[in-house]
Amino acid sequence: MGSIMNDLRIKGAKGFLLDLDGVFIQSGAILPGALETVEIFNSRNIPYRFVTNTTTKSRDTLHLGLTRQDIICNKEHIFSAGYSGFKAIMQMGNPSCKFFISEDLKKDYKFCDVNNEDPDLIVIGDYDKWDVASINQAFNYVMGGSQILALHVGRYYKVKSGLKIDAGAFVKALEYATGERATVVGKPNALFFKQALDDMKLSPEDVIMVGDDLYNDIRGAQKLKIKGILVRTGKYDSKILQNTNVKPDRVFDSIKNLADIIKS
């Protein structure tokens, strides 16, 4: 595992970046230690941000869902790949877009210029309507000159019934077929992590990332010199951990281990 991060280093962290699905919530259910962890952060004024690649829901819907689960935070605590995509489009000068995203996420893009005929940009997130026709439509947009904005490139995610293929597979298919490279917004993009750090006004060495995805969460954070804690919940797979050169700085059974260390 390499150099293991001890409890004292964890207690001394000035802030935390936290994955959401698979760490705090799994298929709509609260995971062990989730409520306690947020309560500790709030009561001790410890800065934190939920950095999530979830793009099925708008930031408002994500916040409402957390509140209904008694996870009390501000909307500003949520750094979603979906919302970051909107900010990226605005920074590009609001080019015309064709969206391959969920209906709910479109709420975050209500100020964007929608063009279903000849878009400057195609935006890809979690989209449950992919079929041969839609992937071919996206392919032809790119061959006609449209750029690809990928909200994230996740490989798969976990639901009650098992694993489901994620947006990254469709992004990679388009890259392969067109020879073009997508601009990626969410994890593991360094800019996504930097935006969260800047929002907390903290440096990489001050912060710890906690997630269940060895590549998007842990490797993405470590590339910026952010320490990474992998949890054995969500999509955690011991076989992947054993057969990779990505080494977490610590492995926890669940987010509850973090709460126990901070309050000790």
Steps between C-alpha positions, in 0.01 A plus 500: 500500500803726521520772764191465719342824622460485878208616716684814611544615140131443435396691814726785391341544158352846448233383256353202317386415148233232508353279233126461545366183337654191651643692795205679661209357301448172315189452283314758708599353838723674753828317563649445848655811649366738235280713724752501783783613272309799365380592850861504622613715206215745556539523878877551480490731197724266300486598132377228264363459150310212342685446172275275298492381141127440531336662199155345517382783726529878511679661792166613646364145482818358656474749786133424555573127507774542760276717716223239490756243616590730793841578352501869585718710273480808281453474126844659468650195668412298188753500216334288234643424158167604354510851644871536418411422139270801492777722638742364239255582219460855628878538512512387135270787406173302502541307172195326355444154650328169445446323831518127565408529868207431730191721499557602862861607437381731222381732780866590554531595131192719458711799391683306228443535126338174386562398139385157384597554137859626481638540855845630582513259792342171600470454876504144635404394850290227658240430232268199505376535142812384318432271205656445160314798354603746772866393509511529121341844523771609744764348270374700203494823699868453583590401145327821392720711725336495844729472802436254784454618859492199733358575842698199622652178369392256769521133398214361707296558814310285746122478556285254693485257206876507442740697280399728213715634219581868539536801271871445441434199278298711256754783508783259422299342219456841338866586545602171339260533208566868425866534595409805708574552869233605747543779752428342840343709776453274803729264691780416440556835324747705703301820444196346671702432815668841483164678482389324818829585673475863395144515627621387843809725474723204583812345349533136387718409798230627738225275363408130487283335233267214598346283230409151378647537149869414487557691177265797489521575873835376629731525200335824390563657840851361541609653171447837670683382815173458689499201734237240414297266722323211326186357666385139469145602413333585168692370199807397703659186355788334682620333179550838333691628801729196495578533129577869456785738565256752650554484876261677738654680795254314723213251460189517722210259535263797471474875555421418865872435555567863409242625749648280773851635443400867488297484821759290690 
